[in-house]
Amino acid sequence: MKQTYINKTREEQDKEIREYFKPYANEDCKVCFGVGQRGWLVDLGQYLICECVMRNIELEKRIKEDEERLEKLSREAGLPEGEVFC
């Protein structure tokens, strides 16, 4: 078994990319073609994650933070549970 930089084989990394990163990939991305990986870094023995995946993960994180902030402000304003400012 070839030792890699992140201590995972290429097969293990393939599985993780399909499970964790592909859902964040843009289907119309011309770099990764909706797969989530943009290439294989031979020197380190690991995949390079596509920029579209990183952007989408960051966007989802910001949306979640905004939803939490809106929920908190709604509670502070005295709105009933489940209702938020629009």
DOVO-838862 format. One record per atom (N, C-alpha, C): residue number from 1; atom name; y, x, z. Coordinates in nm, 3 decimals, always signed. Each point is the difference from the previous one (the first is absolute). Last residue first. Example, Ala and Ser with C-alpha at 12.3 -4.5 7.8 and 13.67 -1.06 7.14 Angstrom:
2
2,N,-0.225,+1.285,+0.708
2,CA,+0.119,+0.082,+0.006
2,C,+0.109,-0.077,+0.073
1,N,-0.572,+0.029,-0.007
1,CA,+0.119,-0.089,+0.000
1,C,+0.120,+0.090,+0.000
//
This chain:
86
86,N,+3.878,-3.878,+0.837
86,CA,-0.024,+0.013,-0.145
86,C,+0.109,+0.081,-0.064
85,N,-0.239,-0.026,+0.523
85,CA,+0.120,-0.012,-0.082
85,C,-0.036,+0.013,-0.146
84,N,-0.392,-0.176,+0.305
84,CA,+0.082,+0.120,-0.009
84,C,+0.125,-0.032,-0.081
83,N,-0.463,-0.231,+0.287
83,CA,+0.119,-0.019,-0.083
83,C,+0.082,+0.128,+0.002
82,N,-0.398,-0.032,+0.256
82,CA,-0.040,-0.030,-0.137
82,C,+0.118,-0.026,-0.093
81,N,+0.074,-0.084,+0.515
81,CA,-0.104,+0.090,-0.052
81,C,-0.040,-0.045,-0.141
80,N,+0.491,-0.146,+0.151
80,CA,-0.139,-0.021,+0.042
80,C,-0.096,+0.099,-0.066
79,N,+0.515,+0.139,+0.093
79,CA,-0.075,-0.084,-0.093
79,C,-0.144,-0.017,+0.049
78,N,+0.378,+0.266,+0.201
78,CA,-0.054,-0.121,+0.058
78,C,-0.072,-0.094,-0.095
77,N,+0.208,+0.457,-0.041
77,CA,+0.091,-0.110,-0.029
77,C,-0.051,-0.133,+0.054
76,N,-0.263,+0.395,+0.032
76,CA,+0.122,+0.022,+0.080
76,C,+0.101,-0.113,-0.020
75,N,-0.391,+0.003,-0.264
75,CA,-0.034,-0.029,+0.140
75,C,+0.123,+0.013,+0.089
74,N,+0.049,+0.118,-0.449
74,CA,-0.020,-0.144,+0.010
74,C,-0.036,-0.039,+0.144
73,N,+0.036,+0.456,-0.109
73,CA,+0.132,-0.064,+0.000
73,C,-0.012,-0.151,+0.016
72,N,-0.401,+0.242,-0.045
72,CA,+0.066,+0.033,+0.127
72,C,+0.137,-0.067,+0.009
71,N,-0.235,-0.038,-0.406
71,CA,-0.069,-0.076,+0.105
71,C,+0.068,+0.024,+0.135
70,N,+0.147,+0.258,-0.360
70,CA,+0.042,-0.139,-0.017
70,C,-0.062,-0.089,+0.107
69,N,-0.139,+0.449,-0.020
69,CA,+0.139,-0.007,+0.043
69,C,+0.053,-0.143,-0.008
68,N,-0.430,+0.084,-0.167
68,CA,+0.000,+0.014,+0.146
68,C,+0.142,-0.011,+0.055
67,N,-0.051,+0.002,-0.466
67,CA,-0.055,-0.124,+0.055
67,C,+0.000,+0.004,+0.153
66,N,+0.128,+0.391,-0.229
66,CA,+0.101,-0.104,-0.015
66,C,-0.047,-0.133,+0.059
65,N,-0.307,+0.358,-0.015
65,CA,+0.106,+0.028,+0.098
65,C,+0.109,-0.107,-0.006
64,N,-0.338,-0.023,-0.323
64,CA,-0.054,-0.033,+0.132
64,C,+0.105,+0.024,+0.108
63,N,+0.108,+0.131,-0.435
63,CA,-0.007,-0.145,+0.008
63,C,-0.050,-0.044,+0.137
62,N,+0.001,+0.461,-0.097
62,CA,+0.135,-0.052,+0.020
62,C,+0.002,-0.152,+0.013
61,N,-0.411,+0.208,-0.103
61,CA,+0.041,+0.038,+0.135
61,C,+0.140,-0.055,+0.031
60,N,-0.166,-0.048,-0.435
60,CA,-0.069,-0.090,+0.091
60,C,+0.039,+0.028,+0.146
59,N,+0.167,+0.293,-0.328
59,CA,+0.060,-0.133,-0.014
59,C,-0.065,-0.100,+0.096
58,N,-0.188,+0.431,-0.030
58,CA,+0.131,+0.005,+0.067
58,C,+0.069,-0.135,-0.005
57,N,-0.398,+0.045,-0.237
57,CA,-0.030,+0.008,+0.144
57,C,+0.131,+0.000,+0.077
56,N,+0.036,+0.019,-0.464
56,CA,-0.044,-0.131,+0.044
56,C,-0.036,-0.003,+0.148
55,N,+0.121,+0.413,-0.206
55,CA,+0.114,-0.092,+0.001
55,C,-0.040,-0.137,+0.055
54,N,-0.341,+0.319,-0.063
54,CA,+0.087,+0.040,+0.112
54,C,+0.121,-0.093,+0.009
53,N,-0.290,-0.058,-0.363
53,CA,-0.068,-0.036,+0.125
53,C,+0.091,+0.030,+0.118
52,N,+0.139,+0.134,-0.426
52,CA,+0.011,-0.145,+0.014
52,C,-0.065,-0.048,+0.129
51,N,-0.028,+0.461,-0.130
51,CA,+0.128,-0.037,+0.061
51,C,+0.014,-0.151,+0.018
50,N,-0.489,+0.239,-0.001
50,CA,+0.108,-0.034,-0.093
50,C,+0.126,-0.044,+0.076
49,N,-0.376,+0.351,+0.184
49,CA,+0.027,-0.143,-0.001
49,C,+0.121,-0.025,-0.089
48,N,-0.378,+0.398,-0.014
48,CA,+0.142,-0.023,+0.018
48,C,+0.023,-0.150,-0.012
47,N,-0.468,+0.273,+0.159
47,CA,+0.074,-0.081,-0.096
47,C,+0.148,-0.002,+0.034
46,N,-0.340,+0.421,+0.117
46,CA,+0.040,-0.135,+0.043
46,C,+0.078,-0.070,-0.109
45,N,-0.155,+0.486,+0.064
45,CA,-0.112,-0.091,-0.002
45,C,+0.036,-0.138,+0.050
44,N,+0.266,+0.419,-0.075
44,CA,-0.020,-0.054,+0.134
44,C,-0.117,-0.097,+0.007
43,N,+0.113,+0.217,-0.413
43,CA,+0.012,+0.106,+0.100
43,C,-0.029,-0.050,+0.141
42,N,+0.016,-0.307,-0.375
42,CA,-0.121,+0.083,+0.006
42,C,+0.008,+0.103,+0.112
41,N,+0.213,-0.489,-0.073
41,CA,+0.054,+0.133,+0.028
41,C,-0.118,+0.093,+0.026
40,N,+0.060,-0.478,-0.286
40,CA,-0.083,+0.073,+0.094
40,C,+0.057,+0.140,+0.016
39,N,+0.244,-0.503,-0.144
39,CA,-0.069,+0.121,-0.044
39,C,-0.080,+0.063,+0.113
38,N,+0.246,-0.419,+0.023
38,CA,+0.060,+0.053,-0.122
38,C,-0.066,+0.127,-0.048
37,N,-0.122,-0.487,+0.287
37,CA,-0.003,+0.146,+0.002
37,C,+0.058,+0.052,-0.131
36,N,-0.040,-0.469,+0.083
36,CA,+0.059,+0.054,+0.121
36,C,-0.001,+0.151,+0.011
35,N,-0.123,-0.370,-0.348
35,CA,-0.108,+0.052,+0.085
35,C,+0.053,+0.055,+0.131
34,N,+0.242,-0.184,-0.402
34,CA,-0.042,-0.097,+0.100
34,C,-0.110,+0.047,+0.094
33,N,+0.207,+0.280,-0.342
33,CA,-0.066,-0.114,-0.064
33,C,-0.058,-0.099,+0.100
32,N,+0.276,+0.423,+0.049
32,CA,-0.133,-0.015,+0.061
32,C,-0.080,-0.115,-0.060
31,N,+0.429,+0.119,-0.186
31,CA,-0.049,+0.128,+0.053
31,C,-0.144,-0.015,+0.051
30,N,+0.276,-0.360,-0.169
30,CA,-0.044,+0.083,-0.111
30,C,-0.050,+0.137,+0.045
29,N,+0.018,-0.519,+0.231
29,CA,+0.047,+0.139,+0.015
29,C,-0.058,+0.085,-0.113
28,N,-0.066,-0.485,+0.111
28,CA,+0.062,+0.045,-0.124
28,C,+0.054,+0.142,+0.007
27,N,-0.210,-0.222,+0.374
27,CA,-0.095,-0.010,-0.110
27,C,+0.057,+0.051,-0.131
26,N,+0.129,+0.176,+0.497
26,CA,+0.050,-0.095,-0.100
26,C,-0.097,-0.002,-0.117
25,N,-0.142,+0.122,+0.520
25,CA,+0.038,+0.053,-0.131
25,C,+0.052,-0.113,-0.090
24,N,-0.189,-0.042,+0.452
24,CA,+0.144,+0.024,-0.004
24,C,+0.048,+0.048,-0.137
23,N,-0.469,-0.081,+0.107
23,CA,+0.073,-0.126,+0.017
23,C,+0.153,+0.016,-0.007
22,N,-0.285,+0.392,-0.023
22,CA,+0.003,-0.080,-0.122
22,C,+0.072,-0.134,+0.020
21,N,-0.090,+0.313,+0.369
21,CA,+0.119,+0.022,-0.081
21,C,+0.009,-0.088,-0.124
20,N,-0.370,-0.012,+0.337
20,CA,+0.129,+0.001,+0.070
20,C,+0.122,+0.007,-0.091
19,N,-0.476,-0.017,-0.156
19,CA,+0.014,-0.093,+0.113
19,C,+0.143,-0.010,+0.051
18,N,-0.116,+0.305,-0.355
18,CA,-0.030,-0.137,-0.043
18,C,+0.025,-0.100,+0.112
17,N,+0.043,+0.453,+0.104
17,CA,+0.107,-0.040,-0.090
17,C,-0.022,-0.142,-0.047
16,N,-0.336,+0.195,+0.264
16,CA,+0.121,-0.031,+0.077
16,C,+0.115,-0.044,-0.089
15,N,-0.402,+0.145,-0.207
15,CA,-0.022,-0.124,+0.074
15,C,+0.125,-0.041,+0.077
14,N,+0.003,+0.416,-0.218
14,CA,-0.004,-0.109,-0.098
14,C,-0.011,-0.135,+0.071
13,N,-0.042,+0.387,+0.261
13,CA,+0.139,-0.029,-0.034
13,C,+0.010,-0.111,-0.103
12,N,-0.425,+0.152,+0.115
12,CA,+0.059,-0.067,+0.116
12,C,+0.146,-0.037,-0.028
11,N,-0.220,+0.255,-0.325
11,CA,-0.057,-0.134,+0.006
11,C,+0.058,-0.080,+0.116
10,N,+0.107,+0.455,-0.040
10,CA,+0.070,-0.077,-0.103
10,C,-0.050,-0.145,-0.001
9,N,-0.042,+0.250,+0.463
9,CA,-0.046,+0.026,-0.136
9,C,+0.081,-0.085,-0.097
8,N,+0.193,+0.182,+0.472
8,CA,-0.072,-0.113,-0.058
8,C,-0.039,+0.037,-0.142
7,N,+0.295,+0.255,+0.315
7,CA,-0.136,-0.008,+0.052
7,C,-0.075,-0.125,-0.046
6,N,+0.440,+0.179,-0.136
6,CA,+0.003,-0.107,+0.100
6,C,-0.139,-0.030,+0.053
5,N,+0.055,+0.350,-0.317
5,CA,+0.114,+0.016,+0.089
5,C,+0.002,-0.105,+0.110
4,N,-0.477,+0.108,-0.206
4,CA,+0.131,-0.033,-0.055
4,C,+0.106,+0.018,+0.106
3,N,-0.539,+0.169,-0.138
3,CA,+0.098,-0.026,+0.106
3,C,+0.136,-0.027,-0.064
2,N,-0.506,-0.080,-0.212
2,CA,+0.123,+0.077,-0.010
2,C,+0.096,-0.041,+0.111
1,N,-0.554,-0.009,-0.013
1,CA,+0.119,-0.085,+0.000
1,C,+0.124,+0.089,+0.000
//
